[in-house]
Amino acid sequence: MNASWYFTAPWDPVPMRRGDALGLRAGADYFAELIAPGLSNASSDARWITLLSWCLKWSHVVWQNTGGGDLTRRDEQRARYAWLRPLELLWVDRTLESGQTSGQLRGRRSLDRWRKEDRKFTNFAMSPDQFRRYRQVGTYGAYRVMFRTVAGLTTDNDGWTPDATALKLADLVNDSLPSAVRLQQEHFESSTKRRHLTDDEASYWVKRGWPAAWEQADKGLFPTPDDKIGSLLPEQERGLLKPALFGDDSVRRLTAETLASAKGARSHPELCDALAGSDAIAKKIARESLAPLPAFTRLADAAMDAMRALWAELNRDQEAQAPGVQKLVRLAELQSKLEQLHKMSKAWLRAPGRSAFPHAQVADQLAEAMRGAISPLEQLRALARHHDQHGGGRRWFREQAGKLVPLVSDTGIVASDYRFRLRSICLLAAQCGVADMQSALKVITHDHPEHDGELL
């Protein structure tokens, strides 16, 4: 593991941060990196690459003027991000001021409070812990891997220093702004020298660095609203983004084109069938590497369907939580989910290429336990044991004395399936004009809708 990745890694372990109910996250990430390298499930709006390029450029100017530092050191990266974070949040604020209320607007809840109080609270009305965690859950956190892997976005792929493509995107953003709120290099040459800078980073940007003319907030470029998320970006913008993200014969381009051509696919697993069977992709990725993908996603989907069904029953009657397992297995819907998992488990154990899959162990253990469980009661207990033994993060429930006891509170948020960045790559490809992605997007959205979610 090289040092630069270690120093920019999230502070909390991935399973604690994202959840991994069945311990299959490593396998899902393996397939995702094969077919959609450099992306994440949250990198779904190419416009944010453009806006973050602008944020990186101008925060880098200020950071350098205040002393800069060695970006291979974790403390310096933390100091560098402190200048970037306020610009991310100010773009969300500016978007809300324009009247747009949908899109990838991370931190919106806190910003709504901040705006109601005439932007007087420090740190955008976030608590110290929320403000710290925004590095993980904020917009740059969603696109950080992309800025570290896509050529032309940052120098030496350090994730911080804007390179040629990012600088062009930053200029595009600046030129789109009303003249009163455009940033100019001259503005920072004297105002941000260390001896003159007494405010904290957030206060500096709000009060002096980018005191936006809010009466003109409807001018410029903004994050893509939900109802236009699959639409083409303007020609000049996609002319910069398309070659960077989807260069000729790149894996991302081949994946997007394969998904676009899978017109007969009616479900997420069928899209995975198309990827695993693609001759074009096989020229870049060994066919045996992707061969287990369809069976893996069917196993994971069936297991998560059963997990959600169990969780729903645990929370159906608040007065009678921790129902007996004997009572649970009499429910026809749950029986059906468990039987489907039993079926997909047997299919996984026959999957081509499984022996070469580097993360097969946990999937094998789930499948073998379910294959040997014949009755619904045995199947329920096998799934609950696997969750308890292999799940990442907090456990949902545990069997105790013949009852299934919930271990976390019900938040009303439905746990998502294991996914491989297909929604992200389809949306980015549609925005960049790689191909007509609407058929694939319709399948992905209908199969399991994914929303960015309101954070903080």
N, C-alpha and C positions, 0 to 999 in steps of 0.2 A: 504494500500500500504506500503510494508516494505521499510525501509530506504535505503537498498543496491540497490534496483531497482531505487529508485528516484535519487540517486546520480550517477548512471551510465546511466540514461536516456539521449537521444539525447537533444541537447540544443534547437532546434527549434521544434515547435509542428508538429506532424506527418502530418496533412493535408497540412501545408505550405511546408513541405519538399517533400512529395511524390505526393501531389495532390489527390483530392477525388471529382471528378466532380459531383457525384450524392449523396454524403453523405452515401454511402454504405460500407465504409471502415471498420467500426466497425463490421458489420455483416460478411464481408469477413474474417477479422482477427479471429472472433469467430470460424468459421468453420475450418480455417487453424490450429488453435491451438488444435482443437479436433483431426484432422486426421494427422497432421504433427507437433507435439509439439516440441518446442525448435529450430525450423528452421526459415528461412526467405526466401522470394522469391529470394534473392540474394545469398544465401548459396548453390552454385551449383557445387562446385569443392572440393571434399574431400582432394585433395592434399594441398589446402590452410589451412586446419585444421592442417595438418602435419607441413607446413612451419610456420604457426603462433605459433604453439607450440614451435618451435625453437626460434622464435622471443620473445615469452613470457619468455622462460627460461633465455636467455642471457640478455634481457633488465631488468629482475627482479634482476639478479646478480648485474648489474651496479646500479640500483635504490637503492638496499639495501646498497651497498658500499658507496653511496653518502648520506646516511642518512635515506632512507626509510621514513615511516610514517604510519599513520592510514588510511587504505584504505576504511574505511566507510565515510571518509570526502571527499567532492567534490574536494577541492583544492589539496589534496594528490593524488586523482585519475588523476587529470589533470597533475600533476607532473610525475606520474607513466607512463601515456600515452606518455608524451614527450620523454621518452626513448624507447618506443616501435615503434612509428611512423617512425623514420628513418630506422629501420630494415625492415619494410613493404616495404618502397619505394626502399631500396637497393635490395630487392629480385626482384622487377619489373625491376630495372636497370640491374641486373645480367641476368635476363631472356632475355631482349632485347639485351644485349651484346652477348649472346649465339647464336643469330640469330633468335630466336623465336619471332614472332610478333603478335601472337593471344593468346587468353585465357583471363582470368580475370586479366587484367593488369591495375588496377585503378591508375590514376595519370600519365598515359603514356604521355599525351601531354606536361605536364611540364617537365617530365623526358627527353623527346626528345630535348627540348630546353636546358636543363641542360647538356646533353651529347654532343650537338653540340658545346657548349662552354667549353669543356674539364672539365666539372663538377666543374666549378669555382663559379657559382652563389650560394648564400646562400639558405638554405631551399629548395633545389632541384628546383630552379627557380620558386617557387610558391610565390604569393603575401602573405602578412600576413594573409589576410582573407581566401585565399585558403588553406594555411597551417593549420589554425585553423579548417576549415571545414572538413579537411581530416579525422578528428576523426569520423565524421558522414558518409561521403561518401567513405572513404577508405576501405581497405580490412578487417581490424579488425572490422570496423563498420558493415560490412556485416555478420560477423560470431560471433559478440559479444554475441548475445542471446544464441548461441550454447555453447560458453565457460562458460556461466552462468547456463546452465541447464543440460548439459550432464555429467553424473557422471564420474569422473576420469580425466576430463580435467583441472579443477581448484579446489583448496582447498576450501571447503565449498561453492562451486559454486560462488566465489567472482568475477570471470571473469578475474582475474589478476595473481594469484599465481599458477603456473603450478603444477598439481597433477600427480599421478603415470603414467597414460596413456600419458599425454602430455609430461612428461619427457622422456618416452621411444620413443615417436615420435621425440622429439628434438634430441635425441641421434642418431636416424636413419638418420636424416638429416645431422647432423654433420659428421657422419661416411661416408656419401656419397660424401662429399666435398673433393677436393684435399687437401693434408696435409698442403699446404701452407696457406690455407684459413680456416682451422678448428679453432674453438674457443676453448680455454682451460681456465679452472678456474684460473690457476696460472697467466694468463695474466692480470686478473682484480683485483688481490688481493692488488696490490700497486698502479696501474695506475689510479684507479677510486676513491680513497679516496677523500673526499670533498676538502681537502687542495691542492690536485694536479690538480683538474679538473677546468680549467679556460675557456675552449671552451663551446659553447652551445651544446645541445644534438646532433643535426644533424651533426655539424662539428666534434664532438668527434667520432661518428661512422664512418664517411667518412674518416677522417684523421688518427685516431688511433685505434678505437675500432674494425672495420672490414675493413681494407684497402685491399680489395680483390685483388688477383692476376688475373687481368682481362684476361690475356692471357690463363687462364685455365677456362674461364667462361662457357665453354660447358660441364663441368663435374658437376655431382650432380643431385639433384631433382629440378624440375621446375613446375610452374603451368601448368595444363593440357591445351594443345592447343585445339582450337575449333574443329579440325577434329578428335580428340581422346577423346572428353569430356565424352563419354559414355563407355569408355573402362575400363577394369579391371586394378586396381592398382597392383603393385608388391605384391607378396604373404605376405611378412613380414609386409608391411605397412597395407594392408587390414586386416591382422590378428589382428592388434591393433584397427583399426577403426571399423570394423564390429561389434564386441561385444559391443563397446561403443555406436554406433549409432543405431544398429539394434539388440539389445539383444533379445533372445528367448521370444516370446509372448509379445514383446513390441508393442505399438500402431504403431510406425513408421514401424516396420517390417510387421505387419498385413496390413497396408496401402500399402506398397510396393508390397507385395505378391498379394493383391487384384487387384491392378492396372496391375501387370504382367499377371494375369490370365484373365483379361478382353479382350480377343482376339477379341471379336466381336465389341468392341467399335470403333466408327468411328469419334467421336468428344469429345471435353472436357466435355460437359454436359453428354454424355453417360458414360464417366469415373466416373463422379459424381453419375450417376445412380448405377453403380457397387458398389461404396463405401457405398452409403445409403442402399443398399440391402444386404450387406455382413453379413452373420451370424457370421463369425469370429470376425469382428469388433464390432458387436452388443454385444459380450460378454464383451467387454471392455468399449464401449460407448453406452449409452442407445439409442436404435433404434430411438426413437422419437426425439432425439437431432439432428441426421443427416437427418431425414426425409425431412425437407424443403430444403436441399442442392441443389438437382437438379433443383427445380423450382426457387430458388434464383439465381443460376448461369445463367439460361436461361433469367430471367428478367434483370439481370445486363448486360449480353452480348447484349441483344436486345437494351437496353437503350444506351449503349456505342456505338453500331453500328450507332444508330440514331444521337448521339452527334457528332461522327466523320463525318458523312455525312453532317450535318449542317455546321460543321467547314470547311469542304472542299469547300462547295459552297460559304461560306463567303470569302474565299481566292482564289477562282478560277480566279476572275478578279480584279486585284489590283486597277484598275481605278474606279471600281464600288462596293467598299466594302459597308457594311451596306445595303444590298438589302432589299426590302420590303418583309414582310412575305407572302403577297399574291402571289408574284412572286415565292418565294421559294417552296410553297406547290404545284405548278404546275409541279414540277420535279418528274418524274415517280419513279426514284430510291429512292428519299427521302420519297415519299409516301409509297413505299414498306417497308422501314425501320420503319416508324412510325406505319404502320399497324401491322408489326410483334411485335413491342413493345406493341401495344394495345392487341394483342392476348396473349402475355406472361404475361401481367398484369392481365388479367382475370384468367389465369392458376395459377399465384401466389396466388391470393385471394382464390383459392380452394385448395391450397397446404396442404398436411397432415403435422401435427406438427407445423404449422405456429403460433398457439396461444401460444406455449411453447417457441418459438424462442425469446430470450431476446432482439434482435435488430430488431424486426419486424416493428417498428413504421415508420421509414423513407421509407422502402420498401413498406409498406402498403400505405403511402401517395402518393408515385409515382404511384403505381398500381391503386389506387382509382381514382386519377386524370386522368390517361390515360384511364381507363375503362369508365369514364363518358364523354370522348372526342370522339365524333363520326366522325367528319370530319377531314381531314388532317390539316386544319387550327387550329382547336381546339386542336388537338394532338400536333402540333408544339408548340403552346403557353403553353400547360400544361407542356411539357418537359422543355421549357425555364424557366418557373416559378419555377419548381422544382429545376433546376440547380441553379437559383439565390438564392432561399431560403435555400437550404440544402447542396449545394456544399461546399467542404472544399478547402482552399487555394484560389488562385486568380480565379475569374470567367472568363470564356472564352468569353461570350457575354451576352447581355441583350436586351430585346425588348424595343425600345423607339420610340414612335410616329409611330407605325406601321412598324418599320424597326428593323432588328436584327443587333445590333452594336457590333463589336468585341472589347473586352476590353484588350486583350493581343496581342502581335505581333506573327506572324506565324514563328515558328522556323523550320518547316519541320519535327519535331519529332511527330510521331503518338502516341496519348494517348493510353495506354495499358488498357486491360480489368482487372476487379477484378479477382484475382486468389488466390488459396489456397495452394500454395507451392507444387503443384503436380509435376511441372518440377524439382524443387529442389530435392524432395524425390526420383524421378525416377533416376536422374543422380547420386545422392549419392549411391543409392541402386545398380545401375549398376556398379559403380566403386568399391564398396565393395563386389560384388559377391553375393548379396542377392538372386537375381532372374534375369531372362532374361527380361530386361525392354524395349527392343527395340520397341516392338509393341506399348506400351503406349507412349514412347518418340516420335515415329513417329506421333501419333495422336496429341500430345501436340504441337509439332513443326510445323506440317502442319496447325493445327487449328489457332494458333496465335504464330508465332515465337517470342521468347524473347531473346534479346541480352543484354549483360551486359552493353554495352555502354561505350564510352570513356569519362572519367571525368578529369576535371582540365587540 
